[in-house]
Amino acid sequence: MTEKDIAVEPIELNNDAPENSKEIDKDNGSSPPKKWKIWKNLFVICLAWILLFTAFQGIANLQSSLNVEGDVGMNSMAIIYAFLIFSSALLPHPMMSVFGMKWTIVICQFGYLAFIAANLYAVPALMYPASVLLGLAGAPLWTSQGAYVTQIGMLNAESKGKQSATGVTQFFGIFFACFQTSQIWGNLISYLVLRPTPKPTLDNGESTDSLVQKSYSNDSTNASTIVNEYQCGAQFLEKEFHGVENDPVPRKLVFTLCYIYIGLAVASIILVGVLLDQRRTKTKSKGGIKGSLKNSLSHLASTFKHLKHPNQILLIPFTLWSGFEQTYIAAQFTKGFITCAVGIKYVGLIMIVFGICDALSSFSFGYIAKHIDRIYCLILAAIINYALIITMLLWVPRENQLWVFFILAGLWGIADGCWQTQISATYGVLFTEHESAFSNFRLWESLGYVIAYVYTPRIRIKYAHAILICVLTVSMICYTIIDIKERRKKKKVQDEKPAVPADLTQSTIITSF
């Protein structure tokens, strides 16, 4: 789970905590926090997220390749996003009201730690309950982070006599610039630890690369031989690969990897618990946790009422697409292409390229969209994805073409960076009810994750490609309808503006001098 999974909602904040809470970020009861403490809190929360998500994203990217017995890895990811939907609707506000931002973060970090630790013995009895805990922890964790960074950003801006929005934007920019690096570190660790892992081999001891060569040599005489013998790429099917692969990752390496990730998660928890200052939100509702739960239920109802907006209905395919395409690159690409053809040890290295390109793309498209219409950015991303899907549908991966894997991952990262920034921006621009709008964003994107993680281990990748093409096509059609409607609406508003008489304009000009 990343910052893309939980859209940060605007929250009314209070710079003063209740008297009974220990506000160590204040010199006394009335003075504002010192500047160095504001920056110290930002540094702590940035470093804590880097440590925690280096561990989580590193292990999450390996679920389809590491925990294959009984599809435990894929089922666990589906459970996470299913419970994230419930968590987003009901848990953030009550937890923040009772525990404050700091201890909400600490409590939720234990959910991530439980999931990472469960990978030591990846059996359903451990993985599935840990996935439930992580799904429940996800929304309060990210909501607390968003509220905390918003609050200290406002305080920093006020201390400099600047507008609050300026400080919030600055602090979120710093936070996400740091956070994005966790994808790099997590994948780098998995690559370094899993380097000794042997390539997948056939039951007769022949490497899968030999099978690829055989398939190519038979291509001109018997095309069906490729389909029957070669299982990587578009023809990959999870249950068939289980029969082909007889060299699982050594348990010693799995333990080493998990212990490293557990250590990082524990370090993150200690860092927040010891160094992060407590802050609280201002709760309008009366009745403590009871009132917070009532507000959460009201918020849930408003989420579904928001579906009355035609534009929200039209955005559903696009939001589902966001979950589908992220699941594809994290699960099917890593297992059906990378692990199958060149080995699990390269998953981390190749996904580093995806993470770097994703981060750079997110920043770039955020700037580009200021100068050109959003639909042109989305068309560019769609063209990239169409080209990649068709390429991977036709291409049979080979070990001596390792460079191709890096290019495919990098291009997918560029497209993903556009989707994530522009879909979120679309929700923010089209709707005035931001809280309900972003709740729908979370709901449908999480549903996309759940659906994709459910079908991923059960169908050939070529059928997943067909699903992606269909969903992307419907999404682009729906967004085009939205764009046309908004353009006509804007034109109508401009046409209805009363024209200023020429003599009045002239009089105004003369008077102004």
Helices and strands as residue ranges (DSSP letters): H 35-60, H 63-66, G 69-71, H 72-90, H 92-118, G 119-121, H 124-159, H 164-179, H 181-194, H 208-217, H 223-229, G 233-235, H 238-244, H 251-275, H 288-305, G 306-308, H 310-327, I 328-339, H 340-342, G 344-346, H 347-368, H 374-394, G 399-401, H 402-430, H 434-455, G 456-458, H 461-496, H 502-512
